[in-house]
Amino acid sequence: MANQGEPYSNSERYRRLIGKLNYLTITRLDISFAVQFMQAPHVDDWKFVIRILEFIKKALGQGFLYEDKGNTQIFGYCDGDWAGCPIGRKSTTGYCVFIRGNIISWKSKKQDIVAQSNAFAEYRAMAITTCELVWIKQLLQELQFCEVKQMKLYCDNDSSSHCFRSYVS
C-alpha cells in the first residue's frame, strides 16, 4: 500500500481504528499485513481500512478456535525464501508456533542480512524460529503452565524437496 496522495484529515481516528484492528489480528491472521500501516495516513489508506472492515463484516465467525487437545507438545514450522526481495535481495523468514495444536505465535520478516545461498536463508529461518521456541518454552516454565520436554521444528527445504525435522530441547 503506497502512502501517496491526499493526507487523511483525521489521523487520530485512523490510528484508533488501526489499533482496534491490530488487536483483532490475534485471532484473524488474514488481516495482519494490512493493519500495520499507521504513520501519516492518506485518504487511500482510510479507504483501504474501510475495505478491511467490510471484509470482516462479511466473514463473521471466521478466526481461531483454541481447544485443549490433550497434549502439551510445542512445535514450529519455518520457511525462508532466498533473495525474495527484488530491491535489496534479502530473504524472508516466516514461522508459526503451535502448542496443543493451537497457533500461539507467528511472524514474517525480512532477514537482516543478504543470504549467499538458499541453504543459508533456510538456516537463518530455523535459527530465528528456534529462538522463538526457546523463548516460549522459558515463558511457559516461568508461568508454570506445563512441563515442556522437547519441541519439534519443521522446516520446508525447497532445494531438496523434503521436510527437515529437528528436535529442540
Protein Blocks (a to p, Z undefined) as FASTA:
>chain_A
ZZedjddfblmlmmmmmmmmmmmmmmmmklmmmmmpmghpafklmmmmmmmmmmmmmmgo
iacddddehiacdcddddddehkblklopacddddddeehiafbdcddddfbdcfbfklm
mmmmmmmmmmmmmmmmmmmmmnomaccfbdcdddddfknopacddddZZ
